[in-house]
Amino acid sequence: MRIARWTHRHAVGEGFVVDDRVVPFGDGATVADMLAAGLDAAHDAHERILRDDAAMSAGIPLTDVVLLPPVVPASIRDFVAFEEHVEGVSAGVEGKSHVAPEWYEAPTFYFTNPHTVLASGEELRSPVTERLDFELELAAVIGAAPDGAEANLTPEEAASVIFGYTIMNDWSARDLQAREMKVRLGPAKGKDFGTVLGPWIVTADEFDRYVDDDGFLAIRAEVRVNGELIGEDLVSNMGWPFPELVAYASRNSRVVPGDVLGSGTVGNGGCLGELWGRNQGLVPPPLQPGDEVAMTIEGIGEIVNRVGAPVPAPAIPPARTRPRARTR
């Protein structure tokens, strides 16, 4: 079951993707409504739509619509769950490949910006950067738990709140990221200018056949720049399966319908930064305006985006030296 958002004749539509058409949910229902109702309710709605001749006749060919991000995220957590990615990036940052012992203790994540989400097909307008990069990821989209649980979930409970999966490209300005993380905080402005989600959400049950004996999703992920294969990996190489990522995110906190959790960048060339570390230089080169980045994940499909011209931002002055006076 595939779920999407789109525009057609200047109107926003939300519904199911059935073969090569999009079919509205009907009654004004949205993707957010489906996530809040949960996966079982979505399946019931899908079956009703398939039996409704009038609803099916209202379907629109995919070629006639412009896809939007398939979810308006409540939040976006992005993990760093692939050991091989950490090895490569650390080689570029520290001069040698190194995975901190703390990485193995728990799945680390950061929050990124839900307000700069892009769709497949949208042009990226990045900040001014000399090291623009992509990051190929699989993302889980959270729906309602059968019992309404949201906090301190076990991995088994967490599996039940994963509504589906989509492809995620976490665009990165590596020079901005490196500067700000020297302050022991971030990433922030090196990341928050654009994240692609798409092309649609594929419901979690569609991936049951890909789960390996250890509970990981053994699906293939690839990224190409201007048609050239740059990276390829199996998602099953991540250090924790998705239910454990969701459970960790819910620890002393909450996960709610509409939350998005990225796997972090896959290994073996899932981003340029990993390759720069392994090659000890900017090989392949950073992305430039006009470059096309295409990401494919088995069982979902493909997202394609082109890099546009960077957008200069107003200058901010450096910190001022202050007297540290304690009284006025």
N, C-alpha and C positions, 0 to 999 in steps of 0.2 A: 504494500500500500504506500503510495507516494502522495505527499501533501505539499501544496505550493501556494504562493501569493504572486499576483501578477497585475499588470495594468493592461487595459484594452479600451481603446477609444477614450482615454483620459480618466477611466474609472478603475478603481482598485477591485480586484476579485480575489477570493480565497476559496480553496477547495481541493479536490482530488485531481491527480493526474491519472487518467485512464487511457491506456495505450498512447496515442499521439494527440490527446485532447486534454484540456483542463475543464473540469466540471464543478461549478460553484456548489458549496455546501447547501445553500438555500437558507431562507428565513433569516438572512443577515448574519449567519454564523461566521465566525472567524477562526483562524488557526489558534489564537489565544483561547477561544472557547473550547476547541477540541483538546488542547493540552490540559485545560482545567478539568475537563470531563474525564480524561484518562483514555488509555488505549482501547479498553473494551468498548467504551461508548463510541469511539472513533470507528471501530470495526462495524458496529451496528449501523452507524450513519452511512458507512461505505456500502454495506449490503443494501440499505434502503435506496441509495442513489442508483445502484446498478439495476435495481428492479423497477425504477421509475423512468418510464419512457420519456416523459416530459422533461425531467431533469437531465437525462442523457442527451436529449436533443438540444438542450441549452449549452452543451459543451462547445468550446472554442478550440480550433486547431492551435497546437503549441506554436506553430510558425506565425500565428497572428497576434501573439501576446508578447509582452516584455516581462520577463520574470523579475520579481523583487526578491530580497532576502526572504527565505521561507518562514522566518520567525522574527518578531520584534522582541529582542532578548530582554528579560527582566534583569539579567546580569550575565557577564561572561567571565568565567574562570578559565585560565589557560595553564595547563600543567606542563611539566618537563619530564616526561615519562620514558624517554628513550635514551638508554645508556650510551649508545653509539653517537647520538647527537651531542651529548654532554662531552664526550671524549674529544670530538672534533672541534667544537666551539672553544673548549678550554685550551686547546693547542694554539688557537689564534690569539686568545686573550692573555694566557700565561706563558706561552712559548713552549709548552709541553702538554701532552695529553694527560688529563687528571680528572678523576671523578671523586669528589669529596665523599668521605665515609657517610656524612649526613644525608647524602642523596639516597642511599639505600634504606635509610630508616623510615622514611615516610614520603609520600608523593607531594612534591612542592608545586605550588601554583601562585599566580598573581592575578589580580583583577584587571581587565582591560576595558576599553570604552564601548558601551553598548550603543552610543549615539553616532558612531561613524562606521556603521556596518554597511557594506556594499553588496550588491548582487553580482552574480556572474554576468559578464558583458559590460559592466560599468568601468569607466576609465578611472584609474587611480591618480589622484592629485596629492602628491607627497610633499612634505617639507623640503627645503633645500638640504640636500645630503649628498655626500660623495660615495656612500656605501649603502645603496638601497638593496634590500633583500626580500625574499619571500620565505614563507614557512608552510610546508605541506603538513596538514593535520586532519585527523578525523575528529568530529565533535559530536557529543551526545546532547540531545535536547530532552529536557526534563518535563514529564507530565505529572498528573495526579497519582498519588499512591492509592491503592485500593482501600486502605484503611485510614487515609488522610495523614499518614506519618510524614514528617518533613525533617526532623532533627535526630541526631545520633543514630542514624540508620546502621544496621548490620549490612555487610555486602549482599546478603540474600534479599533483605528489604530494599536495598538500593537498586538492585536489578529490576525490581518491579516498578520503579519510578522512571526508568529510562524509556521514554516514548519512542524515540527513534534517533537516527544519525544523519548528519549532513557533512559536506566537505567544508573545511575551514582553511583560509589563507591568512596567516598573521603577518601582514606586511611589517617590515622592520627597517629603520634607519640606524644602521649599526654604529656609525660615528656618534650620533646623538645618544644612543643607548649606552655606549661605552663611557661617555663623559658623565652622564647622570648617575650611573651605577657606581662610580668611584665615591659617591657620597653615601654609599651603603643603603640606597633606596632606589626603587624602581624595578623594572623599566617603566618609563612614563611617556615622555614626548617622543622617545624613540620607537614607540609602538602605537600610540592612541589615535593616529590619523586615518587608519583604515584597516578593517578586517572583513574579508569576504566570507559569506555563508551561502551555500547553495549546492546544486541548483534547486533542490527541494529536500524535504525530510522523507527518509525512507523508514518505515516503522520497524521497531526493534525485532519483531518476530521474523522479518524477512532475512535476518542474519543468523538464525538458529543453525542453518546448515554449514555456516562458516566457523562455528565455535570449535576449537581444537580440544584435545583431551585435557589440557590444563585450564580451560575456561577462557582462552584468549580468542579474539577475532582474527582468524587467519585470512585476511583479505589484502589484496595487493594495492599499493598506492604508488603513483608515478607523477612526476612533474617534468614538464618540458618548457624550455625557453626558446621562442622562435622556431618551434618544431624539433629542437634537439633534446633528447632525453638527458636530463641532468641528475635526477635521483629516482631511486626505486627501492621499495622496502615492503615487508609484510607488517601489518599493524600488530600482529601477534608478537613482535619483538619488543613491545613496550614492557616496562618493568612491573606494571600492575594492570589487571583487566579493568574495564570501565566500572563495573559495580564497586570495586574497591576505591576508585577515584571519587565516585559519587559519595560513598560512605564517609571517606575522609573529609570531603567538602562539607558534609552535614554535621561533622563532629563539633559539638558545642555551638552549633549554628543551624541554619536551615537551607534546604534546597526546595525551590518552589517551581510550579509550572512556568515554563518560559525561560528558565535558567539554561545557559549553554556552557558545556564543559569541554574544552579542547584537550586533545591527547598530548599536546606538545608536538614538536617537529619530529617526524620520522627520521630514522637514520639513513646512512648510505646516500647522502646528497639530498636530503629533504629540505635543505636550505643552502645558500651559498656560503654562509658563515662557517658551517662545518667544513666545507671543502677548502675555504681559505686557510683554516687552521691546519688541515692535513697537508695542504700544498705549500704552507708557509709563504703565502702571497695571494694576491687578488686574482686567482685563477679558479674558476671562470670569473670574468669581470663583473663588477656590480651592475645592476639593472640600469638602463638608460631610457629616456623618453622614446616611445615607439616600440619598446620590447613587449612581446606577448607572452604571458605566463599561463600555461594550461595545466590543470591538475585533474587527475583521474583517480577515483577510488572504486574498486570492484564492488558491485552491488548498489552503487549510488549513481554514478555518471561522471560528468565533467563540469568544471568551472573554468572559464577563460576570461582573462582581464588584460587590458593593455595599459602600459605605464604612460601617463600623460606628463605634461610639463609640471615641474615643481612649483609650489606656491610660496613666494617669499612672505614672511610674517613680520609684523612690526617689531622693532628692536626693544629689548628689555635691558635696562642698565645693570651692571654688575652690583653686587652687594656693597653697601657703604660701610666704612669703618665707623663704629659707633663708640661713644665714650663709656658705655656700661655704667652710667649713673644710676643710682638707686632711688633718688628723690628728684622732684622737679626743681 
